[in-house]
């Protein structure tokens, strides 16, 4: 009896040791996924994190493009015009997700670099509460604001009811978008970039199938397009949340309400302000562009509806060409943030330079397809034949200087990744608001007197001019940052020498 009891006790002890060893090894694996951002080669990490991120943002972009392609063929030019005037509101929704998702991701990466994983987990819980709270506010505001906002975006006549049908469904499903897009950033920071890509892939695959079913097969029109998008967000959101709720998650989701901290929420919003302002700035400038297109398009052979339909193609192809830089910036952010938190400035700067070079290398071939084969994109969206030539020329004007844009996008994102929210916000404002909006208003008046372009074509050229000026500003900020980091390094080396000298004097 005693021997059996002792035997059972030994087995229990051995089992406990095995369980403890298993838990320790599993915890070590979770830590190594995160800590390797401070040890492995920066370019290897950049490729590992950026390739899925680039694929992810291109996949995310397909949500809009797929709807536009299906709508263009099933509903026609009025349907494309409706998606054009809905695009600023859609962009504003993405801005909310980025405000919290990118800001929380940046703060979590810095805290992980400081070896404060518990704080990083609270950041994630606080971010989820913020996203759901923002969705509740949008639900409350939409009945009163949706139609006025769409009218401000250029919707009227036959286009307005189509845009309202589409956006009513989108607003209803916005919590799913916030979770699928906003919380997905944390998967990358947890060291699992391929899983982050997977959550986007399942959503986009669902959108391809459901879009064809609801828009083409069931003839659901604009409501069908919205429903397909919302259902695909739901699939992606379930995939994202499963990662954080499983027992062996490297960054588990603790009780959101218990982990919510008001001051932390403000910090998250401050760090996410730059990308959110970029999206909101694009929404505001899109509203201005749409109204300018209605005004100048009505005086052109295209007409206002034709100008809006062409603009839908320009915005979709524009996203296709500069979204890879956004993906590379997202992939580089946790690496830059971790090493900044760990004060490994040399690794951090190396990762930034490599990210910018990679962005230029990836973007340039995409830009070449626009310049040398614009007809390919013009035919994709099912535009009437009379619009195709003008669409091809507008694509060249609109995306003329895309190859230099990685410097602006990745460079301004660096300041966000390192916690310098004010600088990041200012640099983002330069491209989307401070330069672009004045250029939109001035170019149609001035450029026809200087170049062989019409006022309508001048509207399409203004974003290219904004790309040049904002890139120059970001380059100047990065040069100043390089000097600041150099001074910090010299001061640290001086402190180390002083400490060594004092220690030497104390020796007998």
Buried (B, 14 or more C-beta within 10 A) or exposed (E): EEEEEEEEEEEEEEEEEEEEEEEEEEEEEBBEBBBBBBEEBBBEBBBBBBBBBBBBBBBBBBBBBBBBBBBBBBBBBBBBBBBBBBBBBBBBBBBBBBBBBBBBBBBBBBBBBBEBBEBBBBBBBBBBBBBBBBBEEBEEEBEEEBBEBBEBBBBEEEBBBBBBBBBBBBBBBBBBBBBBBBBBBBBBBBBBBBBBBBBBBBBBBBBBEBBBBBBBEEEBBBBBBBBBBBBBBBBBBBBBBEBBEEEEBBBBBBEBEEBBBEEBBEBBBBBBBBBBBBBBBBBBBBBBBBBBBBBBBBEBEBBBBBBBBBBBBBBBBBBBBBBBBBBBBBBBBBBBBBBBBBEBBEBBBBBBEBBBBBBBEBBBEBBEBBEEEBEEBBBBBBBEEEBBEBBBBBBBBBBBBBBBBBBBBBBBBBBBBBBBBEBBBBBBBBBBBBBBBEBBBEBBEEBBEEEEBBBBBBBBBBBBBBBBBBBEBBEEBBEEBEEEBEEEEEEEEEEEEEEEEEEEEEEE
